[in-house]
């Protein structure tokens, strides 16, 4: 590429528009960057081309033609071709089957998990159920305590001597 064209291409759009205004080039408002670069290049360097002559592609060499093989005029019939026998015909002699030798059992037997009886399973189930119920009961107890605290906040406890004294004092103030 031409170095002048490359230097113009590196500039930003506002810089390109400023160059166009300095060189009194009109019709730049709708152009994008490459359009501005081309317009500037044509106006600033009218005798130069974007691509230097050395960069032009050289004509490709003549195409390579592959050799075409000619087919024989006559094709041999299939009967003349040799055919290999892949499978042999069964013979009348019985084939001896290999005898199986007994496999020795390993000395260490793999451990199986112990089987639980129904009673053990039921007992485990009941203990889990009991734990779950206890958790639920604890939650319910906490909820009840919270409710009771809220009730106490809203109502006066008349058994408390401090509450009675406070009420008496208020009554005295009102009737004075």
MOWOTA-V949230 format. One record per residue. N is the residue number from 0. RES is the residue in three letters. SS is DSSP state (H for helix, E for strand, L for the rest). PSI is psi as a letter, one per 40 degrees, with the letter a starting at -180 (NA if undefined). Layout:
BEGIN
n: [N;N]
res: [RES;RES]
ss: [SS;SS]
psi: [PSI;PSI]
END
This chain:
BEGIN
n: [0;1;2;3;4;5;6;7;8;9;10;11;12;13;14;15;16;17;18;19;20;21;22;23;24;25;26;27;28;29;30;31;32;33;34;35;36;37;38;39;40;41;42;43;44;45;46;47;48;49;50;51;52;53;54;55;56;57;58;59;60;61;62;63;64;65;66;67;68;69;70;71;72;73;74;75;76;77;78;79;80;81;82;83;84;85;86;87;88;89;90;91;92;93;94;95;96;97;98;99;100;101;102;103;104;105;106;107;108;109;110;111;112;113;114;115;116;117;118;119;120;121;122;123;124;125;126;127;128;129;130;131;132;133;134;135;136;137;138;139;140;141;142;143;144;145;146;147;148;149;150;151;152;153;154;155;156;157;158;159;160;161;162;163;164;165;166;167;168;169;170;171;172;173;174;175]
res: [UNK;UNK;UNK;UNK;UNK;UNK;UNK;UNK;UNK;UNK;UNK;UNK;UNK;UNK;UNK;UNK;UNK;UNK;UNK;UNK;UNK;UNK;UNK;UNK;UNK;UNK;UNK;UNK;UNK;UNK;UNK;UNK;UNK;UNK;UNK;UNK;UNK;UNK;UNK;UNK;UNK;UNK;UNK;UNK;UNK;UNK;UNK;UNK;UNK;UNK;UNK;UNK;UNK;UNK;UNK;UNK;UNK;UNK;UNK;UNK;UNK;UNK;UNK;UNK;UNK;UNK;UNK;UNK;UNK;UNK;UNK;UNK;UNK;UNK;UNK;UNK;UNK;UNK;UNK;UNK;UNK;UNK;UNK;UNK;UNK;UNK;UNK;UNK;UNK;UNK;UNK;UNK;UNK;UNK;UNK;UNK;UNK;UNK;UNK;UNK;UNK;UNK;UNK;UNK;UNK;UNK;UNK;UNK;UNK;UNK;UNK;UNK;UNK;UNK;UNK;UNK;UNK;UNK;UNK;UNK;UNK;UNK;UNK;UNK;UNK;UNK;UNK;UNK;UNK;UNK;UNK;UNK;UNK;UNK;UNK;UNK;UNK;UNK;UNK;UNK;UNK;UNK;UNK;UNK;UNK;UNK;UNK;UNK;UNK;UNK;UNK;UNK;UNK;UNK;UNK;UNK;UNK;UNK;UNK;UNK;UNK;UNK;UNK;UNK;UNK;UNK;UNK;UNK;UNK;UNK;UNK;UNK;UNK;UNK;UNK;UNK]
ss: [L;L;H;H;H;H;H;H;H;H;L;L;H;H;H;H;H;H;H;H;H;H;L;L;L;L;L;L;L;L;L;L;H;H;H;H;H;H;H;H;H;H;H;H;L;L;L;L;L;L;L;L;H;H;H;L;L;L;L;L;L;L;L;L;L;L;L;L;L;L;L;L;L;L;L;L;L;H;H;H;L;L;L;L;L;L;L;L;L;L;L;L;L;L;L;L;L;L;L;L;L;L;L;L;L;L;L;L;L;L;L;L;L;L;L;L;L;H;H;H;H;H;H;H;H;H;H;H;H;H;H;H;H;H;H;H;H;H;H;H;H;H;H;H;H;H;H;H;H;H;H;H;H;H;L;L;L;L;L;L;H;H;H;H;H;H;H;H;H;H;H;H;H;H;H;L]
psi: [i;h;d;d;d;d;d;d;d;e;i;i;d;d;d;d;d;d;d;d;d;d;e;f;h;i;f;e;d;e;i;a;d;d;d;d;d;d;d;d;d;d;d;d;g;d;e;i;i;d;h;i;d;d;e;i;h;i;h;i;i;i;i;h;h;i;h;h;h;i;i;i;d;h;h;i;i;d;d;e;i;h;h;i;h;d;h;i;i;h;i;e;h;i;h;h;i;i;i;h;i;h;h;h;i;i;d;h;i;i;h;i;i;h;h;i;i;d;d;d;d;d;d;d;d;d;d;d;d;d;d;d;d;d;d;d;d;d;d;d;d;d;d;d;d;d;d;d;d;d;d;d;d;d;i;h;h;e;e;h;d;d;d;d;d;d;d;d;d;d;d;d;d;d;e;NA]
END
